[in-house]
Amino acid sequence: MHHQATPSPADIEELGRLIDGDVVVPGDDDFDEARSVWNGMIDRRPLVVARAADIGDVAPVIEFARRHSLPLAVRGGGHNVAGNGTVEAGVVLDLRDCNRVEVDPVARTATVEAGATLAELDAATTPHGLAVPVGVVSGTGVAGLTLGGGFGWLTRKHGLTVDNLRAADLVTAAGETVHADASENPELLWGLRGGGGNFGVVTSFTFDAHPLPQPVFAGNLIYRQPNWASALAAYERWTRDLPEEMTSMLTVLTPPEELEMGAEPLLVCGFAWAGEDHGAGRRCAEPLLAAAPPDEQLVGPSPWTEWQAAMDAAFPRGRRAYWKNTSFDRFDDEVIDVLVRRAAEQTWRGTAFDIHHMGGAVGRVPADATAFPDRGSRFWINIYGFWQDAADDERNIAFVRGFAADMERHSTGGQYVNFLGTEDLGGPEAAGPGAGPGARGGDDDGAAAERAAWDLALAVYGPDKLARLSELKRRYDPENLFRLNHNVPPRDPSG
């Protein structure tokens, strides 16, 4: 077992000479900013935050963490709810400044560095009339979103973000640069499509970019509480037979004050039409509007970058956050009763839930074509609590857990790793194996953490995919250096 060896000031100075970016340590003026991540509940104090100025800085930081047996956190956008972009008493590799996006409008591809956000990717593709299917909050990092799967407003037409990943470059635990595409290291590409940051630091992603008319036809239908049950029932019927161009999402939230929409919870049905013909999109929406007339509606052409940022106000940086998610198929009266009851209880600003309508292109990809765990379910629910005051932790966590428990009996069992919080991970610093570098506590602690990580990965991926992922892990990261993530251990701890 390796024991953590605290680097000396001279060691840290040497790291500063080896990389072009900045090295931030406790006591520096910008240390608190450098260690913070999106989830304000995550309060960790790294020994070193290394801000990569370019991709060449990645390998020296990995080597520094390895040499000193320190836990290593890799941060792209820093938007991960579990707080995997920072670490207690370890090394943070901050890639945020590596954020170039190059678009090839002829080949219809976008090549994206690991620190770029969805907003930066959208800003680069939109002038060419192109879009990469990504998530719905523009401050999210492309890297973390992609490695977990990635669903948003183009999912039903063009699939998950991973379905559009054509190639990737990564730096392994040994400091080697590896390229993965359909012909070179295809098994690694398979693992990167949903298997998370387990195999190295992915420094570059190449995606298919699809023609997207500007502006897009999109809308929000807003329902007040007396109309929730009828709107949910109408929505379920509407989604049974939709063209793939139509992607929609239900949200219940008490709106942020800046939206000036009152202090009562609202049900919002958002949709985006990925086709060129706005008239066809409008006709597609009409049956829902007729069956469940909204209390208010905002429907019409919208610039893509504005639509992609429309949810941002609901996800401010620095809030305390706790999430639960699952997939489901049934959307009958029993499920509607749960949704309406829980939605009515959720009267404070912050906590909300989203229901994503899946299917379409997602379901057409064979189940074993990528590591993403669940392609068959019709819907995916994410229940997300976030709030400002630590005094509200107990109440709000209990609400999210209770709501998730109510949905559990209707679940098809899917777990989306990008929506997994810290609790689901057993505490990220602990997730390394007893034999891995920087494992915390004694051998028993490391073994228990490895067991917990394996059990969670088994629950998420199932035995067949986990076997393939752990084989890749043994090949590219046998000591589990990259474990501050939704971890796939290199081997089954039960032997």
C-alpha positions as CSV (number, residue, x, y, z in Angstrom):
1,M,0.0,0.0,0.0
2,H,1.3,3.5,-0.9
3,H,1.1,6.1,1.8
4,Q,0.7,9.7,1.0
5,A,3.9,11.8,1.1
6,T,3.3,15.5,1.4
7,P,5.3,17.4,-1.2
8,S,7.8,19.9,0.1
9,P,7.7,23.6,-1.0
10,A,10.7,22.8,-3.2
11,D,8.6,20.0,-4.9
12,I,5.8,22.4,-5.5
13,E,8.2,25.1,-6.9
14,E,9.5,22.5,-9.3
15,L,6.0,21.7,-10.5
16,G,5.5,25.5,-11.1
17,R,8.6,25.4,-13.3
18,L,7.5,22.3,-15.2
19,I,4.1,23.7,-16.3
20,D,3.2,26.9,-18.2
21,G,0.1,27.5,-16.0
22,D,-0.2,28.7,-12.4
23,V,0.2,26.7,-9.3
24,V,-2.1,27.8,-6.4
25,V,-1.5,26.7,-2.8
26,P,-3.1,27.4,0.6
27,G,-2.3,31.0,1.6
28,D,-2.4,32.4,-1.9
29,D,-4.9,35.2,-2.4
30,D,-6.8,33.2,-5.0
31,F,-6.7,29.8,-3.2
32,D,-10.4,29.9,-2.1
33,E,-11.5,30.7,-5.7
34,A,-9.2,28.1,-7.1
35,R,-10.5,25.3,-4.8
36,S,-14.2,26.1,-5.3
37,V,-16.6,24.1,-7.5
38,W,-20.2,24.7,-8.5
39,N,-21.7,22.8,-5.6
40,G,-21.3,25.0,-2.5
41,M,-21.7,22.0,-0.2
42,I,-18.3,20.8,-1.3
43,D,-15.7,22.4,0.9
44,R,-12.3,20.8,0.3
45,R,-8.7,22.1,0.7
46,P,-6.3,20.7,-1.8
47,L,-2.5,20.9,-1.3
48,V,-2.1,22.2,-4.9
49,V,-4.3,23.5,-7.6
50,A,-2.5,23.3,-11.0
51,R,-4.1,25.5,-13.6
52,A,-3.1,24.1,-16.9
53,A,-2.3,26.8,-19.5
54,D,-2.3,24.2,-22.3
55,I,-2.6,20.5,-22.8
56,G,1.2,20.1,-22.4
57,D,0.7,20.8,-18.7
58,V,-1.4,17.7,-18.1
59,A,1.3,15.0,-18.0
60,P,3.6,16.8,-15.5
61,V,0.7,17.3,-13.1
62,I,-0.3,13.6,-13.3
63,E,3.3,12.6,-12.7
64,F,3.5,15.0,-9.7
65,A,0.4,13.4,-8.1
66,R,1.7,9.9,-8.8
67,R,5.2,10.6,-7.5
68,H,3.8,11.9,-4.2
69,S,1.0,9.3,-4.0
70,L,-1.6,12.1,-3.8
71,P,-5.2,11.9,-4.8
72,L,-5.8,13.6,-8.1
73,A,-9.0,15.6,-9.0
74,V,-9.5,16.5,-12.7
75,R,-11.7,19.6,-13.3
76,G,-13.1,20.7,-16.6
77,G,-16.2,23.0,-16.0
78,G,-16.3,22.2,-12.3
79,H,-20.1,21.8,-12.6
80,N,-20.3,18.2,-11.3
81,V,-22.8,17.9,-8.4
82,A,-20.6,15.3,-6.6
83,G,-17.8,17.8,-6.4
84,N,-15.2,15.6,-8.1
85,G,-13.4,18.7,-9.4
86,T,-11.7,19.3,-6.0
87,V,-10.1,17.1,-3.3
88,E,-9.0,17.2,0.3
89,A,-5.2,17.3,0.7
90,G,-4.5,16.3,-2.9
91,V,-3.9,17.8,-6.3
92,V,-6.4,19.5,-8.5
93,L,-5.7,19.6,-12.3
94,D,-7.8,22.5,-13.4
95,L,-8.3,22.5,-17.2
96,R,-10.6,25.5,-17.5
97,D,-8.1,27.6,-19.5
98,C,-7.8,24.8,-22.1
99,N,-11.0,25.7,-23.8
100,R,-10.4,26.1,-27.5
101,V,-13.1,24.9,-29.9
102,E,-12.3,24.3,-33.6
103,V,-15.2,23.8,-36.0
104,D,-14.8,22.2,-39.5
105,P,-18.0,23.3,-41.2
106,V,-17.3,21.1,-44.3
107,A,-16.7,17.9,-42.3
108,R,-19.3,19.0,-39.8
109,T,-17.2,18.3,-36.8
110,A,-16.2,20.2,-33.7
111,T,-13.0,19.5,-31.8
112,V,-13.2,20.7,-28.2
113,E,-10.5,21.0,-25.5
114,A,-11.3,19.6,-22.0
115,G,-11.9,22.9,-20.3
116,A,-14.6,24.3,-22.6
117,T,-18.2,24.9,-21.5
118,L,-21.3,24.2,-23.4
119,A,-21.7,27.9,-24.0
120,E,-18.2,28.1,-25.7
121,L,-19.0,25.1,-27.9
122,D,-22.4,26.5,-28.9
123,A,-20.9,29.9,-29.6
124,A,-18.4,28.3,-32.0
125,T,-20.8,26.0,-33.9
126,T,-23.9,28.4,-34.2
127,P,-22.4,30.8,-36.8
128,H,-22.0,27.7,-39.1
129,G,-25.6,26.7,-38.6
130,L,-24.4,23.6,-36.7
131,A,-24.9,22.2,-33.2
132,V,-23.5,19.4,-31.1
133,P,-26.1,17.7,-28.9
134,V,-25.1,18.7,-25.3
135,G,-26.8,19.5,-22.0
136,V,-29.2,22.3,-20.9
137,V,-27.1,24.5,-18.6
138,S,-24.6,26.5,-20.6
139,G,-22.0,26.7,-17.8
140,T,-21.6,22.9,-17.7
141,G,-18.2,21.6,-18.8
142,V,-18.2,19.6,-22.1
143,A,-15.8,17.0,-20.8
144,G,-17.6,15.8,-17.8
145,L,-21.0,15.9,-19.5
146,T,-19.7,13.9,-22.4
147,L,-17.9,11.2,-20.4
148,G,-21.2,10.4,-18.5
149,G,-23.5,10.5,-21.5
150,G,-25.0,13.9,-22.1
151,F,-28.7,14.6,-22.8
152,G,-30.4,17.9,-23.7
153,W,-32.6,19.5,-26.3
154,L,-31.4,17.6,-29.3
155,T,-31.4,14.1,-27.7
156,R,-34.3,12.6,-29.6
157,K,-33.1,13.8,-33.0
158,H,-29.4,13.3,-32.7
159,G,-28.8,11.1,-29.6
160,L,-26.7,11.5,-26.5
161,T,-23.5,13.6,-26.5
162,V,-21.6,10.3,-26.4
163,D,-23.4,9.1,-29.5
164,N,-21.8,12.0,-31.4
165,L,-18.3,11.5,-30.0
166,R,-16.1,10.5,-32.9
167,A,-12.6,10.7,-31.4
168,A,-10.7,11.6,-28.2
169,D,-7.2,12.2,-27.1
170,L,-6.2,11.4,-23.5
171,V,-3.2,11.3,-21.2
172,T,-2.9,8.1,-19.2
173,A,-1.7,7.6,-15.7
174,A,1.7,6.7,-17.2
175,G,1.8,10.1,-18.9
176,E,1.3,8.7,-22.4
177,T,-1.0,10.4,-25.0
178,V,-3.4,7.9,-26.6
179,H,-5.8,8.6,-29.4
180,A,-9.1,6.7,-29.6
181,D,-11.5,6.6,-32.6
182,A,-13.3,3.9,-34.6
183,S,-10.1,2.4,-36.0
184,E,-7.5,3.2,-33.3
185,N,-8.2,2.0,-29.8
186,P,-11.9,1.5,-30.6
187,E,-12.5,-0.3,-27.2
188,L,-11.2,2.8,-25.4
189,L,-13.6,5.0,-27.4
190,W,-16.4,2.6,-26.3
191,G,-15.4,3.1,-22.7
192,L,-15.2,6.9,-22.9
193,R,-18.8,6.9,-24.2
194,G,-20.4,6.8,-20.8
195,G,-17.6,5.3,-18.7
196,G,-16.5,8.6,-17.2
197,G,-13.0,9.9,-16.5
198,N,-11.7,6.5,-15.4
199,F,-9.0,5.9,-18.1
200,G,-7.0,9.1,-18.1
201,V,-7.4,12.9,-18.6
202,V,-9.3,13.4,-21.9
203,T,-7.7,16.5,-23.4
204,S,-9.6,16.7,-26.7
205,F,-13.0,15.5,-28.0
206,T,-14.1,15.5,-31.6
207,F,-17.9,15.5,-32.2
208,D,-20.3,15.3,-35.1
209,A,-22.0,18.6,-35.5
210,H,-25.4,18.6,-37.0
211,P,-27.2,21.3,-39.1
212,L,-29.6,23.2,-36.9
213,P,-31.8,26.0,-38.2
214,Q,-31.3,29.4,-36.7
215,P,-33.4,30.4,-34.8
216,V,-34.9,27.2,-33.4
217,F,-38.6,26.7,-32.8
218,A,-39.0,26.2,-29.0
219,G,-41.3,27.0,-26.2
220,N,-42.2,26.8,-22.6
221,L,-45.8,26.0,-21.5
222,I,-46.5,27.0,-17.9
223,Y,-49.1,25.4,-15.7
224,R,-50.2,26.5,-12.2
225,Q,-51.0,23.9,-9.6
226,P,-54.8,23.3,-10.3
227,N,-53.8,22.1,-13.9
228,W,-50.8,19.9,-13.0
229,A,-52.6,16.5,-13.1
230,S,-54.4,17.1,-16.4
231,A,-51.2,18.6,-18.0
232,L,-49.1,15.6,-16.9
233,A,-51.7,13.1,-18.3
234,A,-51.9,15.1,-21.5
235,Y,-48.1,15.2,-21.8
236,E,-47.8,11.4,-21.4
237,R,-50.3,10.8,-24.2
238,W,-48.6,13.5,-26.4
239,T,-45.2,11.8,-26.0
240,R,-46.3,8.4,-27.2
241,D,-46.1,9.2,-30.9
242,L,-43.8,12.2,-31.4
243,P,-41.4,12.7,-34.3
244,E,-37.7,12.6,-33.3
245,E,-37.4,16.3,-34.1
246,M,-39.3,17.1,-30.9
247,T,-37.4,16.9,-27.6
248,S,-39.2,18.0,-24.5
249,M,-38.7,18.2,-20.8
250,L,-40.9,18.8,-17.8
251,T,-39.7,20.9,-14.9
252,V,-41.4,21.8,-11.6
253,L,-39.8,24.7,-9.7
254,T,-40.5,27.7,-7.7
255,P,-39.1,30.3,-10.2
256,P,-36.0,32.3,-9.3
257,E,-36.9,35.9,-8.2
258,E,-35.2,37.5,-11.2
259,L,-37.8,35.8,-13.5
260,E,-40.6,37.7,-11.7
261,M,-43.0,34.8,-12.0
262,G,-44.3,34.7,-8.4
263,A,-43.4,32.5,-5.4
264,E,-45.6,29.5,-6.2
265,P,-44.2,26.3,-7.8
266,L,-44.9,26.0,-11.5
267,L,-45.0,23.1,-13.9
268,V,-43.1,24.0,-17.1
269,C,-43.2,21.9,-20.3
270,G,-40.2,23.0,-22.4
271,F,-39.7,21.8,-25.9
272,A,-37.3,22.3,-28.8
273,W,-37.9,21.4,-32.5
274,A,-34.8,20.2,-34.3
275,G,-36.3,20.5,-37.8
276,E,-36.1,23.3,-40.3
277,D,-39.8,23.7,-40.8
278,H,-41.1,25.8,-37.8
279,G,-44.6,25.2,-39.0
280,A,-44.2,21.5,-38.6
281,G,-42.9,22.1,-35.1
282,R,-45.9,24.2,-34.3
283,R,-48.3,21.6,-35.6
284,C,-46.5,19.0,-33.5
285,A,-47.0,21.0,-30.4
286,E,-50.7,21.7,-31.1
287,P,-52.2,18.5,-29.7
288,L,-50.6,19.2,-26.3
289,L,-51.8,22.8,-26.3
290,A,-55.3,21.7,-27.2
291,A,-55.4,18.9,-24.6
292,A,-53.8,20.9,-21.8
293,P,-54.1,24.7,-22.5
294,P,-51.3,26.3,-20.5
295,D,-51.8,29.2,-18.0
296,E,-49.0,31.0,-19.8
297,Q,-46.9,30.2,-22.9
298,L,-43.7,31.4,-24.4
299,V,-43.6,29.8,-27.8
300,G,-41.8,30.8,-31.0
301,P,-38.4,31.2,-32.7
302,S,-35.4,31.4,-30.3
303,P,-31.7,31.9,-31.0
304,W,-30.0,28.6,-30.1
305,T,-27.5,30.1,-27.7
306,E,-30.2,31.9,-25.8
307,W,-32.4,28.8,-25.6
308,Q,-29.3,26.8,-24.4
309,A,-28.8,29.4,-21.6
310,A,-32.4,29.7,-20.6
311,M,-32.0,27.3,-17.6
312,D,-28.9,29.0,-16.3
313,A,-30.6,31.3,-13.7
314,A,-32.0,28.2,-12.0
315,F,-28.4,26.7,-11.5
316,P,-26.3,29.5,-9.9
317,R,-22.8,28.6,-8.9
318,G,-22.1,28.1,-5.3
319,R,-25.4,26.8,-4.1
320,R,-25.5,23.8,-1.9
321,A,-26.7,20.8,-4.0
322,Y,-28.0,17.3,-3.5
323,W,-29.5,15.2,-6.4
324,K,-31.2,11.9,-7.1
325,N,-32.2,10.3,-10.4
326,T,-33.8,7.3,-12.0
327,S,-35.3,6.1,-15.3
328,F,-39.0,5.0,-15.7
329,D,-41.5,3.9,-18.3
330,R,-44.9,4.1,-16.6
331,F,-46.4,7.5,-16.5
332,D,-49.9,6.5,-15.3
333,D,-52.2,7.9,-12.6
334,E,-50.2,6.4,-9.8
335,V,-47.0,8.1,-11.0
336,I,-48.8,11.4,-11.7
337,D,-50.2,11.3,-8.1
338,V,-46.6,11.1,-6.8
339,L,-45.4,13.9,-9.0
340,V,-48.3,16.2,-8.1
341,R,-48.0,15.5,-4.4
342,R,-44.3,16.0,-4.2
343,A,-44.4,19.1,-6.5
344,A,-46.9,20.8,-4.3
345,E,-44.7,20.2,-1.2
346,Q,-41.7,21.8,-2.9
347,T,-42.5,25.5,-2.2
348,W,-39.0,27.0,-1.6
349,R,-36.8,28.5,-4.3
350,G,-34.1,26.2,-5.6
351,T,-35.1,22.6,-5.4
352,A,-36.8,21.3,-8.5
353,F,-37.2,18.2,-10.7
354,D,-36.8,17.5,-14.4
355,I,-38.4,14.7,-16.4
356,H,-36.6,14.1,-19.7
357,H,-38.5,12.4,-22.6
358,M,-36.1,9.9,-24.1
359,G,-36.5,7.5,-27.0
360,G,-35.9,8.5,-30.6
361,A,-32.3,8.4,-31.6
362,V,-31.2,7.4,-28.1
363,G,-33.2,4.1,-28.4
364,R,-31.9,3.3,-31.9
365,V,-28.3,2.9,-30.7
366,P,-27.7,-0.7,-29.8
367,A,-27.5,-1.2,-26.0
368,D,-23.9,-2.5,-26.1
369,A,-22.6,0.0,-28.7
370,T,-21.5,2.4,-25.9
371,A,-20.9,2.2,-22.1
372,F,-24.0,4.3,-21.4
373,P,-26.2,2.1,-19.2
374,D,-29.8,2.5,-20.2
375,R,-31.3,3.3,-23.6
376,G,-34.7,1.6,-23.3
377,S,-36.5,3.8,-20.8
378,R,-39.1,6.3,-22.0
379,F,-38.3,8.9,-19.3
380,W,-35.6,10.0,-16.9
381,I,-36.3,12.0,-13.7
382,N,-33.7,14.1,-11.9
383,I,-34.7,15.5,-8.5
384,Y,-32.3,18.3,-7.6
385,G,-32.1,20.2,-4.4
386,F,-30.0,23.3,-4.2
387,W,-30.2,26.1,-1.7
388,Q,-28.0,28.7,0.0
389,D,-28.1,28.1,3.7
390,A,-26.5,25.1,5.5
391,A,-29.4,25.3,8.0
392,D,-31.7,24.0,5.2
393,D,-29.5,20.9,4.5
394,E,-31.5,18.4,6.6
395,R,-35.0,19.4,5.3
396,N,-34.0,19.6,1.7
397,I,-32.0,16.4,1.5
398,A,-34.8,14.6,3.2
399,F,-37.2,15.9,0.6
400,V,-35.0,14.8,-2.3
401,R,-34.5,11.3,-0.7
402,G,-38.2,10.9,0.1
403,F,-39.3,11.9,-3.4
404,A,-36.7,9.5,-4.9
405,A,-37.9,6.7,-2.7
406,D,-41.5,7.3,-3.9
407,M,-40.3,7.0,-7.5
408,E,-38.2,3.9,-6.8
409,R,-41.1,1.5,-7.1
410,H,-41.9,2.9,-10.6
411,S,-38.3,2.9,-11.7
412,T,-36.7,0.9,-14.5
413,G,-33.5,1.0,-12.6
414,G,-31.4,3.4,-14.7
415,Q,-28.8,5.6,-12.9
416,Y,-27.3,8.5,-14.9
417,V,-23.8,9.1,-13.5
418,N,-23.8,12.8,-14.3
419,F,-26.7,13.1,-11.8
420,L,-25.1,11.1,-9.0
421,G,-24.3,13.0,-5.9
422,T,-21.6,12.5,-3.2
423,E,-23.7,10.1,-1.2
424,D,-24.0,7.8,-4.1
425,L,-20.2,7.6,-4.4
426,G,-19.4,6.7,-0.8
427,G,-17.3,9.9,-0.5
428,P,-15.0,10.5,-3.4
429,E,-11.7,10.6,-1.6
430,A,-12.4,7.2,-0.2
431,A,-13.2,5.6,-3.5
432,G,-9.7,4.4,-4.3
433,P,-8.6,0.8,-3.6
434,G,-6.5,-0.1,-0.5
435,A,-3.6,-0.8,-2.8
436,G,-4.0,2.5,-4.8
437,P,-1.9,5.6,-4.2
438,G,-3.2,7.9,-1.6
439,A,-5.9,5.7,-0.2
440,R,-7.2,7.2,3.1
441,G,-7.1,5.5,6.4
442,G,-6.0,1.9,6.8
443,D,-6.3,-1.1,4.5
444,D,-9.8,-1.8,5.8
445,D,-11.0,1.7,4.8
446,G,-9.6,1.3,1.3
447,A,-11.1,-2.1,0.9
448,A,-14.5,-0.9,2.0
449,A,-14.3,2.1,-0.4
450,E,-13.3,-0.2,-3.2
451,R,-16.2,-2.5,-2.5
452,A,-18.6,0.4,-2.4
453,A,-17.3,1.8,-5.7
454,W,-17.6,-1.6,-7.3
455,D,-21.1,-2.2,-6.1
456,L,-22.2,1.2,-7.4
457,A,-20.6,0.6,-10.8
458,L,-22.3,-2.8,-10.9
459,A,-25.6,-1.1,-10.2
460,V,-25.1,1.5,-12.9
461,Y,-23.5,-0.5,-15.7
462,G,-24.5,-4.1,-15.1
463,P,-22.1,-7.1,-15.1
464,D,-21.3,-7.2,-18.8
465,K,-20.4,-3.5,-19.3
466,L,-18.6,-3.4,-16.0
467,A,-16.4,-6.3,-17.0
468,R,-15.4,-4.4,-20.2
469,L,-14.9,-1.2,-18.3
470,S,-12.7,-2.7,-15.6
471,E,-10.6,-4.4,-18.2
472,L,-10.0,-1.0,-19.8
473,K,-9.2,0.3,-16.4
474,R,-6.6,-2.3,-15.7
475,R,-5.0,-1.5,-19.1
476,Y,-4.9,2.3,-18.8
477,D,-5.0,3.0,-15.0
478,P,-4.2,-0.2,-13.1
479,E,-3.5,1.6,-9.8
480,N,-6.7,3.6,-10.0
481,L,-5.0,7.0,-9.9
482,F,-8.2,8.4,-11.6
483,R,-10.6,7.5,-8.9
484,L,-12.2,10.9,-8.0
485,N,-15.0,10.2,-10.4
486,H,-17.9,7.8,-10.8
487,N,-15.3,5.2,-10.3
488,V,-14.7,1.9,-12.0
489,P,-12.2,0.0,-10.0
490,P,-9.6,-2.1,-11.9
491,R,-10.9,-5.4,-10.4
492,D,-13.7,-6.9,-8.5
493,P,-12.6,-6.7,-4.8
494,S,-14.3,-10.0,-4.0
495,G,-11.9,-11.7,-6.4
